Amino acid sequence: MKCIILNTKKRPENDLLSDIAEFFWNSGHEVELENNCNCNLNIYDCSISLVNDHFTTHSLFINHIDSLKKHFNSDLKTTKHIVLIFSNKGVFSNAIPYPHQIFNYEKLDKSSLVAFFDWFKKLNLFLKS
């Protein structure tokens, strides 16, 4: 799987993006950061973002799409890829038919990420063998 990681908020806490990128890289995926990305969104299987604010599920995905629009010229409506959004309330995804929260935590920090990655591995989600 080829992933693009977007930094939707330029804040110091976004050191967590490095942890997310490292996890996916170590899980056998290709990972690119937004500033080194290809201009064709269709080459990516997954887009990942970190949103440090409290939003509704719908507005989290709007924020993510707005971030994608800054980097890609393609029609986002025709692009079919997995979205993972790390927010202060948990991890959200469109991997099931409607965007849902797939993992819950009280605060986005390193310990929350470790718990998510452990859960992710336990379920063998998106892991290459």
DASUL-V428588 format. One line per field, one symbol per residue. ss: DSSP state (H for helix, E for strand, C for the rest). A space follows every 10 residues. Layout:
BEGIN
ss = ???
END
This chain:
BEGIN
ss = CEEEEEECCC CHHHHHHHHH HHHHHHCCCE EEEHHHCCCC HHHCCEEEEE ECCCCCHHHH HHHHHHHHHH HCCCCCCCCC CEEEEEECCE EEECCCCCCE EEEECCCCCH HHHHHHHHHH HHCCCCCCC
END
